[in-house]
Amino acid sequence: MTKTDGPTDSFVRDLERGRDENAPRLSNISAGDGIGSALSSTNSSIMGDDIQGDLGEEWGPSHPCYPHFNPHVPMDSSEYATTRIIRVRRDWLLHGDLAPAFSNLYPEILDPAGVSEQEFRKVIGKLNSELGETFNPYAGRNMVDSVMGAVTGWLWDDFGMTASKKRLAALEKWIEQWNTEMQKSMAAEDNGLVAPKIISLRQTGYMTLDIQIPDPEIAPAPSTAGANESRTALTVEQVPAMTA
């Protein structure tokens, strides 16, 4: 005799919502006499992980235009409340894992912040080319620095004699110069907007390209949706009560 299902186990979920992406995986115990483990779902890759679609299509933290909170300033500062971070993700197809590179997909939210598409692609081209030459392990100077480091017990690296450290320092100076030029141009326009700023690549660990912009005041996705869903929050106006 089966037990009666509780209220939480009843079918109260809307069937048109579709499959819950956050549902726990099924067991990988072998099914019957079959060889190997049973597939946890039909939407799994050959390595066992769920295949994710284009993360840039839906609005959320994975969207290229999503304004993230600024983690590079103190939380009690005015910049934390008035600025946001546009995060440009890594492009692993350009240099593979030999050197960091960033996607040239233009976030259109940068346009009203003062960074045009042409300027954005100029920055991406500069960074990708410099980082590719700096981290290339098969470059002649990098091979010489590796040999000299091994011969001198890595004192060659400690004294800053490697070409990679010099090029990375020059790249950081170029970023600071770009930020200074943007501040001057925004001050000349006198539009009251905060100038965009590229966060140091050393501060982000070369994993993302963070661009600081003024807060565009875009509402985040509602938390009632699933982790892989995003729905636009609609404001509901209250109807005034009718008096007799």
Secondary structure as a PSIPRED ss2 file (coil, helix, strand):
# PSIPRED VFORMAT (PSIPRED V4.0)

   1 M C   1.000  0.000  0.000
   2 T C   1.000  0.000  0.000
   3 K C   1.000  0.000  0.000
   4 T C   1.000  0.000  0.000
   5 D C   1.000  0.000  0.000
   6 G C   1.000  0.000  0.000
   7 P H   0.000  1.000  0.000
   8 T H   0.000  1.000  0.000
   9 D H   0.000  1.000  0.000
  10 S C   1.000  0.000  0.000
  11 F C   1.000  0.000  0.000
  12 V C   1.000  0.000  0.000
  13 R C   1.000  0.000  0.000
  14 D C   1.000  0.000  0.000
  15 L H   0.000  1.000  0.000
  16 E H   0.000  1.000  0.000
  17 R H   0.000  1.000  0.000
  18 G C   1.000  0.000  0.000
  19 R C   1.000  0.000  0.000
  20 D C   1.000  0.000  0.000
  21 E C   1.000  0.000  0.000
  22 N C   1.000  0.000  0.000
  23 A C   1.000  0.000  0.000
  24 P C   1.000  0.000  0.000
  25 R C   1.000  0.000  0.000
  26 L C   1.000  0.000  0.000
  27 S C   1.000  0.000  0.000
  28 N C   1.000  0.000  0.000
  29 I C   1.000  0.000  0.000
  30 S C   1.000  0.000  0.000
  31 A C   1.000  0.000  0.000
  32 G C   1.000  0.000  0.000
  33 D C   1.000  0.000  0.000
  34 G C   1.000  0.000  0.000
  35 I C   1.000  0.000  0.000
  36 G C   1.000  0.000  0.000
  37 S C   1.000  0.000  0.000
  38 A C   1.000  0.000  0.000
  39 L C   1.000  0.000  0.000
  40 S C   1.000  0.000  0.000
  41 S C   1.000  0.000  0.000
  42 T C   1.000  0.000  0.000
  43 N C   1.000  0.000  0.000
  44 S E   0.000  0.000  1.000
  45 S C   1.000  0.000  0.000
  46 I C   1.000  0.000  0.000
  47 M C   1.000  0.000  0.000
  48 G C   1.000  0.000  0.000
  49 D C   1.000  0.000  0.000
  50 D E   0.000  0.000  1.000
  51 I C   1.000  0.000  0.000
  52 Q C   1.000  0.000  0.000
  53 G C   1.000  0.000  0.000
  54 D C   1.000  0.000  0.000
  55 L C   1.000  0.000  0.000
  56 G C   1.000  0.000  0.000
  57 E C   1.000  0.000  0.000
  58 E C   1.000  0.000  0.000
  59 W C   1.000  0.000  0.000
  60 G C   1.000  0.000  0.000
  61 P C   1.000  0.000  0.000
  62 S C   1.000  0.000  0.000
  63 H C   1.000  0.000  0.000
  64 P C   1.000  0.000  0.000
  65 C C   1.000  0.000  0.000
  66 Y C   1.000  0.000  0.000
  67 P E   0.000  0.000  1.000
  68 H E   0.000  0.000  1.000
  69 F E   0.000  0.000  1.000
  70 N C   1.000  0.000  0.000
  71 P C   1.000  0.000  0.000
  72 H C   1.000  0.000  0.000
  73 V C   1.000  0.000  0.000
  74 P C   1.000  0.000  0.000
  75 M C   1.000  0.000  0.000
  76 D C   1.000  0.000  0.000
  77 S C   1.000  0.000  0.000
  78 S H   0.000  1.000  0.000
  79 E H   0.000  1.000  0.000
  80 Y H   0.000  1.000  0.000
  81 A H   0.000  1.000  0.000
  82 T H   0.000  1.000  0.000
  83 T E   0.000  0.000  1.000
  84 R E   0.000  0.000  1.000
  85 I E   0.000  0.000  1.000
  86 I E   0.000  0.000  1.000
  87 R E   0.000  0.000  1.000
  88 V E   0.000  0.000  1.000
  89 R C   1.000  0.000  0.000
  90 R E   0.000  0.000  1.000
  91 D C   1.000  0.000  0.000
  92 W H   0.000  1.000  0.000
  93 L H   0.000  1.000  0.000
  94 L H   0.000  1.000  0.000
  95 H H   0.000  1.000  0.000
  96 G C   1.000  0.000  0.000
  97 D C   1.000  0.000  0.000
  98 L C   1.000  0.000  0.000
  99 A C   1.000  0.000  0.000
 100 P C   1.000  0.000  0.000
 101 A C   1.000  0.000  0.000
 102 F E   0.000  0.000  1.000
 103 S C   1.000  0.000  0.000
 104 N C   1.000  0.000  0.000
 105 L C   1.000  0.000  0.000
 106 Y C   1.000  0.000  0.000
 107 P C   1.000  0.000  0.000
 108 E H   0.000  1.000  0.000
 109 I H   0.000  1.000  0.000
 110 L H   0.000  1.000  0.000
 111 D C   1.000  0.000  0.000
 112 P C   1.000  0.000  0.000
 113 A C   1.000  0.000  0.000
 114 G C   1.000  0.000  0.000
 115 V C   1.000  0.000  0.000
 116 S C   1.000  0.000  0.000
 117 E H   0.000  1.000  0.000
 118 Q H   0.000  1.000  0.000
 119 E H   0.000  1.000  0.000
 120 F H   0.000  1.000  0.000
 121 R H   0.000  1.000  0.000
 122 K H   0.000  1.000  0.000
 123 V H   0.000  1.000  0.000
 124 I H   0.000  1.000  0.000
 125 G H   0.000  1.000  0.000
 126 K H   0.000  1.000  0.000
 127 L H   0.000  1.000  0.000
 128 N H   0.000  1.000  0.000
 129 S H   0.000  1.000  0.000
 130 E H   0.000  1.000  0.000
 131 L H   0.000  1.000  0.000
 132 G H   0.000  1.000  0.000
 133 E H   0.000  1.000  0.000
 134 T H   0.000  1.000  0.000
 135 F H   0.000  1.000  0.000
 136 N C   1.000  0.000  0.000
 137 P C   1.000  0.000  0.000
 138 Y C   1.000  0.000  0.000
 139 A C   1.000  0.000  0.000
 140 G H   0.000  1.000  0.000
 141 R H   0.000  1.000  0.000
 142 N H   0.000  1.000  0.000
 143 M H   0.000  1.000  0.000
 144 V H   0.000  1.000  0.000
 145 D H   0.000  1.000  0.000
 146 S H   0.000  1.000  0.000
 147 V H   0.000  1.000  0.000
 148 M H   0.000  1.000  0.000
 149 G H   0.000  1.000  0.000
 150 A H   0.000  1.000  0.000
 151 V H   0.000  1.000  0.000
 152 T C   1.000  0.000  0.000
 153 G C   1.000  0.000  0.000
 154 W C   1.000  0.000  0.000
 155 L H   0.000  1.000  0.000
 156 W H   0.000  1.000  0.000
 157 D H   0.000  1.000  0.000
 158 D H   0.000  1.000  0.000
 159 F C   1.000  0.000  0.000
 160 G C   1.000  0.000  0.000
 161 M C   1.000  0.000  0.000
 162 T C   1.000  0.000  0.000
 163 A H   0.000  1.000  0.000
 164 S H   0.000  1.000  0.000
 165 K H   0.000  1.000  0.000
 166 K H   0.000  1.000  0.000
 167 R H   0.000  1.000  0.000
 168 L H   0.000  1.000  0.000
 169 A H   0.000  1.000  0.000
 170 A H   0.000  1.000  0.000
 171 L H   0.000  1.000  0.000
 172 E H   0.000  1.000  0.000
 173 K H   0.000  1.000  0.000
 174 W H   0.000  1.000  0.000
 175 I H   0.000  1.000  0.000
 176 E H   0.000  1.000  0.000
 177 Q H   0.000  1.000  0.000
 178 W H   0.000  1.000  0.000
 179 N H   0.000  1.000  0.000
 180 T H   0.000  1.000  0.000
 181 E H   0.000  1.000  0.000
 182 M H   0.000  1.000  0.000
 183 Q H   0.000  1.000  0.000
 184 K H   0.000  1.000  0.000
 185 S H   0.000  1.000  0.000
 186 M H   0.000  1.000  0.000
 187 A H   0.000  1.000  0.000
 188 A H   0.000  1.000  0.000
 189 E H   0.000  1.000  0.000
 190 D C   1.000  0.000  0.000
 191 N C   1.000  0.000  0.000
 192 G C   1.000  0.000  0.000
 193 L C   1.000  0.000  0.000
 194 V C   1.000  0.000  0.000
 195 A C   1.000  0.000  0.000
 196 P C   1.000  0.000  0.000
 197 K E   0.000  0.000  1.000
 198 I E   0.000  0.000  1.000
 199 I C   1.000  0.000  0.000
 200 S C   1.000  0.000  0.000
 201 L C   1.000  0.000  0.000
 202 R C   1.000  0.000  0.000
 203 Q C   1.000  0.000  0.000
 204 T C   1.000  0.000  0.000
 205 G C   1.000  0.000  0.000
 206 Y C   1.000  0.000  0.000
 207 M C   1.000  0.000  0.000
 208 T C   1.000  0.000  0.000
 209 L E   0.000  0.000  1.000
 210 D E   0.000  0.000  1.000
 211 I E   0.000  0.000  1.000
 212 Q E   0.000  0.000  1.000
 213 I E   0.000  0.000  1.000
 214 P E   0.000  0.000  1.000
 215 D C   1.000  0.000  0.000
 216 P C   1.000  0.000  0.000
 217 E C   1.000  0.000  0.000
 218 I C   1.000  0.000  0.000
 219 A C   1.000  0.000  0.000
 220 P C   1.000  0.000  0.000
 221 A C   1.000  0.000  0.000
 222 P C   1.000  0.000  0.000
 223 S C   1.000  0.000  0.000
 224 T C   1.000  0.000  0.000
 225 A C   1.000  0.000  0.000
 226 G C   1.000  0.000  0.000
 227 A C   1.000  0.000  0.000
 228 N C   1.000  0.000  0.000
 229 E C   1.000  0.000  0.000
 230 S C   1.000  0.000  0.000
 231 R C   1.000  0.000  0.000
 232 T C   1.000  0.000  0.000
 233 A C   1.000  0.000  0.000
 234 L C   1.000  0.000  0.000
 235 T C   1.000  0.000  0.000
 236 V C   1.000  0.000  0.000
 237 E C   1.000  0.000  0.000
 238 Q C   1.000  0.000  0.000
 239 V C   1.000  0.000  0.000
 240 P C   1.000  0.000  0.000
 241 A C   1.000  0.000  0.000
 242 M C   1.000  0.000  0.000
 243 T C   1.000  0.000  0.000
 244 A C   1.000  0.000  0.000
